[in-house]
Amino acid sequence: MYAVLDIEATGGKKGEEDIIEVAIYRFDGEKITDQFISLVSPERKIDAYVQKLTQITPKMVKTAPKFHEVAKRIIEITDGAILVGHNVDFDYRMLKQEFKKLGYAYYRETIDTVPLSEKYFPDATSYSLGKLSKELGIPVSDRHRAAGDARATLELFKLLLDKDSLKNISKLEDEKIFPAQKYASFYQELPNSVGLIYFLNKNKDVIYLSRSQNMAQTARKILTGKLGLNNRIRLEFESIRHETTGNELISWIKEAHEIKKLQPRFNQGAKKLEFPYSIYIEDSEGYKTLIVSRTKKKKKDFVLKFISLKMAQRFLSLITEEFQLCPKLNGISDPDLACLSYKVDECFGACEKKESVNSYNQRVDEFLEKITTEKKNILIVENGRTLGESSFVWVKDGSCAGYGYFELNHQIKDAKRIQERMTEVESDPDVDSIVKGFLFSEKYRELISLNV
């Protein structure tokens, strides 16, 4: 059983939107068995852009029921059904968000018609609902209104079911009920160690890859997860392979290298890893401050890059604590409040101009020196893939040149022997940033300086 739906929302910051219209068609694979369509009175203003797009005005929703008044009906019409939508992650997120406000944990499985359309209509010029419907001859009335878009999605879903000669879509119903049992044989065979996992389709193309501290655990989460990405991977997934790296640093480097080389279609930013946040150095009346902000493509003088805001903020807190920097100057504590660290003698008072600029900046420079790789030629030695084996990452002239494995120290005593055992990687400032982070955290067994 399916519940084909579309949601219209107020617009605005993610997590703060409210539903203004909902349409759901309960579909048994052949016919509509029930339907629910309603405007919904939101808790906030409707963005001007949304009003223009949907033609839904504040006056129209003023007398509409609030979400809590339609919540029971939505639970009933979607009970025991898989939610089907075009970019269904948005519709599902909006429902979960509204139910959460009511203290109710709403959970349903989902199917997204976008990746299905990409698979079964590969020559389409666009996969937006409007343009795809026009190409396929699907009549669309009331575009950008919940009922019209949900009905167009239903007609598209019918075509997809017809194209699905192997009944893979229908099988998703069974897979979504017992995904852990279905995929257990794949992830149970993987080791509980650090490395890379490759998810392959029937043509043995890599459709997704992921580094992991525990490959078996990560594969289980990916193959049995409930996000849209998990569904898209499962739809094309056929087999799995893995590669043990022995340590976290090489798994990061190899992931960056492999994504650029293989460009798996389900890896975001398929040509390279995404590092949306960075730490930059700024000037505050002469004091060198370390600030977390979104990565600026044109600004190359970053200190370190990170894959998440949380990771960047945690790293900055560690730097601030270890080098006794000022959390207020570094943007960690509220700039409008007194510096608590200064009050408890964990900050020397740069924020209050109690510490000289030179004294403070000297400690910032000590941190920068600790992570810098500029003009350095070093081997970062760590554990290998097996007992008795070691690994190395070669930083050559300040940039990561590659990685490799060895058993005896004489096997890496000079550049020639290192290169014989090394897998080269292209020069990449993002990879260099990863290496710098590991140098700071001292997640290595040994550093060897080289004369090259």
Steps between C-alpha positions, in 0.01 A plus 500: 500500500622848411416852614588741218533849641604859451554772758504877456672702773546861609865514394774647715788359699527120503338362812280807551256453208135405553266301277237702315352224282504122488369247247520121540367228270492148643587267212497119496708468181194504275252758628454781750326364811490821707605863478552801725553859382502803726643846552669536839523811716869563575662647809693763302482724193513357150804622308420731209679264260281207613183707466595590143594140414199323655240779494426406863441821696478569876126568454450149352657321798358729769193282554669169406549232768823504698731201459396339828143491365599296193778293661278201584369483143856504359602216734198295390538547124873420509474210747676189366599682180827612345514875434565577133604846389705696249794604720320321781764591759352851521138381542599241759715748692213748516260238637750376760570860599132582554431177689804563721343828613205291622731262687429215254774297330374457143676228301434364152715343228547705183552465124633793297384522137800716402768224501247254357436742213874540444526122473200428277498820293873562449452722193274755670628856469387588854377316809300785648140388541358759259744448213512121540119480502485705180753274327310187605159639409371509857229764540575741786235731639564740786881485474668584833181416686502188714208321330626566148860403571400191700274383216778556245736304725245218518474482120880504475519220757257292294728537196799400711319189623419408138865551395618288792487164325702327771266638766788650697278783624244256632776306670591817688191446714641173630851642525379792707330269748801275554805683360735375774432135417521556124842667509650325801713271285678802349597689814555198725789391278684832546765551768446728800805705405589828331487523122291583192172341390399496133134447401465363145212463254438202272759633252760510779510880487564669835184697581604603851805474722566587860793495738430346838652427839288183506416375151244239605309750712504774235385262224210386719392861561517586130315188380226512764469876554180695443626814326435571133866435422474151653198425283675620184806285573288192571311548175816446293717306745615155393824421683758639737877500533733650755860599552667503839725803549633428849454855627273803478736737317545274199125434487442878472767544233387197302136606514586843359715338230238238406208743487691720259604199292175295496239777543234274659159642415363493855795670665423867548746717312607198297826652378637562848421496869294790626647722772234766556663652811848637562706671766644833385736748663362849545627815667337656805692816588828321439405172670497194272160339538393156377147508362273221368301598192366352180776409256560780253608363162692812405670529838796263499665596831302258718664334799302174490188371326223283648211287379258641760445808715497286814842352420646846426366647824625206705845529345513875567408437863789253531744749347376778729538283808841350417664831408314703763343725240202721566161337429342844469746613229457166320123536493433203729341700783245782473677823394252709703577324829806510720762234428442218747840345419671822609307499826620146580861569387484284187542803273766767541259779418561585135126569466537763776828634355673362813746293292731650239441434131846347457460262793161377380599468134807297597274220626288516185822466297600198712176330398552588133855366513373173647270434207696656217638271232651777288841399358500192724599150388372250753354153528201460729527143624198313635361147534461286190232259383638194675704417807863586433420737216533879521370777278637835389372824353766701320483877531735620227589869474201583718236303307368145535668294227351160583478209740627145529585205723822336624622239746864594562643849550769454234221472242431875537848637567517718186276667241553229238383220728209707628379560145524129421250428778284809466162559341522852363221754547450826313589820678186617679472775763203319658708185553782715638249646747409149616869423556546821701209403724660165573834666574330723757307217666817287498312198370817333382763264634810676373621793289810448285678799346645437156787656312377519139 
